[in-house]
Amino acid sequence: MQDYERDNILEQYEIAVNSTRKTRGAILCSTDKGVFLMREVGVSEKRLPALIELYEYFMDYDYQTIDMPVKNREGDYVTKGVDGSIYMLRRMPPGRECDVRRAAELFEAAGNLAKIHLLMRKKIMENVSEAENLEEGYIRHNRELRKVRAYIRNVSPKGEFEYLFLEYFDQMEAWADAAVKSLKASGYKQLYQQSIDAGYMVHGEYNYHNILFDATSGKDNYGHRKLNVYTVNFDHFKKNVQVEDLYYFLRKAMEKQGFKEWISDGILNAYSAIIPLGKNELEYLKNRLMYPEKFFKVANSYYHSNKAWISIKNVEKMQMAVRQMKEKEHFLNHFFDARI
């Protein structure tokens, strides 16, 4: 975004901007009324009314620990740029990103997720997109993985990436097939349909980037400063099984923590203390973790890229996907008794 485009948008709000700086896909604005984040809205115009309704629903409940959008001079929550792009200005909560190295923050974030999920059990009047049926997605991914294998078998000469993919494909395919089989035998279909019918929604990208912590003046029972927890960036929300958010957060945290069982115990306990996890929910978590998702993403990215030159980063991503699947396999064996 050019400076004049940025200024043109910010001038449409009742704020005096002191300074701006670019951050992850957005612009952070220091103003006379606090700190705001200007970001291009990550939803289509068709889904935009639903996102606004969700934020207004949070406001009605006086739920202020989120990135509240503000209206422009025309009384609208969104502003169009000169190129037609749609932007939203949101009040940024104070604090820093969740530190995945601190177990206590992971547990606090898991409890915060459950509180959000209780609020997101509401049928929004506007059009809310529904998540894809997981079984259908898995079957499609497995078909695409085999397509990548067929392609790589015919590549000549093969590089480090291709040899690495072929070396571990059979093992990854076994986990992928086991995930589909386990999912079909579980109560997933019922859980999914109940969630869609009830209008249950997920954040859609609940990771440490979208969780902020701010220390308060109070102290907990152990003498540590209490932390306020804030959640930002609801642009990816949709109807879905709510433990999908928990799976995503758990996987991201465990990848950083090396799949330590006591960490996962703490995360699940913190969530289930507010929303109990039943058999179907625990099976869902197991089935999601069984699938070699990172391996699929790296392979799929390779297949749809320019293969004339394979970046060393692609090789490193594949090596990481293999390493993390090995760590996850040990975790699945011991924590969920899941094997291939």
HUMO-V741246 format. One record per pair of residues at least 24 apart in sequence whose C-alpha atoms are under 8 Angstrom apart, sorted by the first residue. I is the first residue (numbers start at 1). J is the second residue. D is the distance in Angstrom with one decimal. If there is no record, write none. Layout:
((I:J:D) (I:J:D))
This chain:
((5:81:6.7) (5:82:6.8) (8:81:7.6) (9:79:6.8) (9:80:7.5) (9:81:6.4) (12:72:5.7) (12:73:5.7) (12:74:8.0) (12:79:7.9) (13:71:7.3) (13:72:4.5) (13:73:5.4) (14:72:6.9) (14:73:6.4) (34:91:7.6) (35:91:6.2) (35:92:5.6) (35:93:7.9) (36:89:6.5) (36:90:5.4) (36:91:4.4) (36:92:4.9) (37:89:5.7) (37:90:5.3) (37:91:6.4) (37:92:6.0) (38:87:6.7) (38:88:5.8) (38:89:4.5) (38:90:6.5) (39:87:5.6) (39:88:5.8) (39:89:6.7) (40:85:6.9) (40:86:5.7) (40:87:4.3) (40:88:6.4) (41:86:5.9) (41:87:5.3) (41:88:6.1) (41:235:7.0) (42:235:5.5) (42:236:7.2) (43:235:6.2) (43:236:7.3) (46:127:7.7) (47:126:7.9) (47:127:6.3) (47:128:6.6) (47:129:7.6) (49:126:6.3) (49:127:7.7) (50:124:6.9) (50:125:7.5) (50:126:4.9) (50:127:5.9) (50:128:6.0) (51:234:7.7) (51:235:6.9) (51:237:7.9) (52:77:7.5) (53:124:7.1) (53:125:8.0) (53:126:7.4) (54:124:7.1) (58:119:7.9) (65:93:7.1) (65:229:6.9) (65:230:4.7) (65:231:6.4) (66:92:7.9) (66:93:6.8) (66:230:5.4) (66:231:4.9) (66:232:5.3) (67:91:5.3) (67:92:5.3) (67:93:6.2) (67:230:7.9) (67:231:7.0) (67:232:5.1) (67:233:7.0) (68:92:7.5) (93:212:7.6) (93:230:6.7) (94:212:7.5) (94:213:7.6) (94:214:6.1) (95:212:5.6) (95:213:5.0) (95:214:4.2) (95:215:7.6) (96:212:5.1) (96:213:5.4) (96:214:6.7) (97:208:6.1) (97:209:5.7) (97:210:7.1) (97:211:5.7) (97:212:4.5) (97:213:6.3) (98:208:5.0) (98:209:6.9) (98:211:5.6) (98:212:5.6) (98:213:6.2) (99:208:7.1) (100:208:7.0) (100:253:6.1) (100:256:6.9) (100:257:7.5) (101:256:7.6) (101:257:7.0) (103:263:6.7) (106:253:7.5) (106:267:6.6) (107:266:5.9) (107:267:4.9) (107:270:5.7) (107:271:8.0) (108:229:7.8) (108:270:7.1) (109:211:7.2) (109:229:7.2) (110:246:7.4) (110:267:5.6) (110:268:7.4) (110:270:5.8) (110:271:5.2) (111:267:7.9) (111:270:5.0) (111:271:4.7) (111:273:7.7) (111:274:7.0) (112:229:7.1) (112:271:7.9) (113:246:7.6) (113:271:7.2) (114:271:5.5) (114:272:7.8) (114:274:6.1) (114:275:6.1) (115:274:7.1) (117:200:8.0) (117:201:7.3) (117:202:7.0) (117:242:6.9) (118:275:7.9) (120:200:6.1) (120:201:5.4) (120:202:7.2) (121:198:7.3) (121:199:6.3) (121:200:4.6) (121:201:6.3) (122:198:7.4) (122:199:5.7) (122:200:6.2) (122:201:7.7) (123:198:6.9) (123:199:4.6) (123:200:7.3) (124:199:7.3) (128:238:5.9) (128:239:6.7) (129:238:5.3) (129:239:6.3) (130:196:7.2) (130:238:5.7) (130:239:4.7) (130:240:6.4) (131:238:6.4) (131:239:6.0) (131:240:5.4) (133:192:7.5) (135:180:6.5) (135:183:6.9) (135:184:7.4) (138:176:7.7) (138:180:6.6) (139:180:7.2) (141:296:7.3) (142:173:7.5) (142:176:6.8) (142:177:7.6) (144:300:7.6) (145:296:6.7) (145:299:7.3) (145:300:7.4) (148:299:7.0) (148:300:7.4) (148:303:6.3) (160:315:7.0) (161:310:7.7) (161:314:7.3) (161:315:5.2) (161:318:7.3) (164:318:7.6) (164:319:7.8) (165:299:7.8) (165:318:7.6) (168:322:7.5) (172:292:6.2) (172:295:7.7) (174:340:6.6) (175:290:6.2) (175:291:6.1) (175:292:6.7) (175:340:6.3) (176:290:7.1) (176:291:5.1) (176:292:6.3) (178:290:7.6) (178:340:6.5) (179:287:5.4) (179:288:7.4) (179:290:5.5) (179:291:5.6) (180:287:7.8) (182:287:6.5) (183:283:7.9) (183:284:7.5) (183:287:6.0) (186:280:7.0) (186:283:6.7) (186:284:7.9) (187:280:5.5) (187:283:7.9) (188:280:6.6) (188:284:6.7) (191:241:6.9) (191:280:6.9) (191:281:8.0) (192:240:6.8) (192:241:5.6) (195:239:7.3) (195:240:6.0) (195:241:5.5) (195:242:7.7) (196:239:5.8) (196:240:6.1) (196:241:7.6) (199:239:6.1) (200:239:5.5) (200:240:6.2) (200:241:7.0) (200:242:6.8) (201:237:6.6) (201:238:5.3) (201:239:4.3) (201:240:5.6) (201:241:7.4) (201:242:6.4) (202:237:5.4) (202:238:5.7) (202:239:6.3) (202:240:6.1) (202:241:7.4) (202:242:5.4) (202:244:7.4) (202:245:6.2) (203:234:5.6) (203:235:7.9) (203:236:6.3) (203:237:4.6) (203:238:7.2) (203:245:6.7) (204:234:7.2) (204:235:7.8) (204:236:4.8) (204:237:4.8) (204:238:6.8) (204:245:6.4) (205:233:8.0) (205:234:7.6) (205:236:6.4) (205:237:7.9) (205:245:7.2) (205:248:7.6) (206:245:6.1) (206:246:8.0) (206:248:7.0) (206:249:5.9) (207:248:7.3) (207:249:5.4) (207:252:7.0) (208:249:7.9) (243:281:6.6) (243:284:7.7) (243:285:7.3) (244:285:7.7) (247:285:5.8) (247:288:7.0) (247:289:7.5) (251:289:7.3) (255:324:6.7) (258:324:7.8) (258:327:6.8) (259:327:6.4) (259:328:6.3) (259:331:6.3) (260:331:7.6) (261:331:6.9) (261:335:7.1) (286:332:7.5) (286:336:6.5) (286:338:7.7) (289:328:7.7) (289:332:7.7) (290:329:7.9) (290:332:7.3) (290:338:7.8) (292:325:6.7) (294:321:5.5) (295:321:5.3) (295:322:7.0))
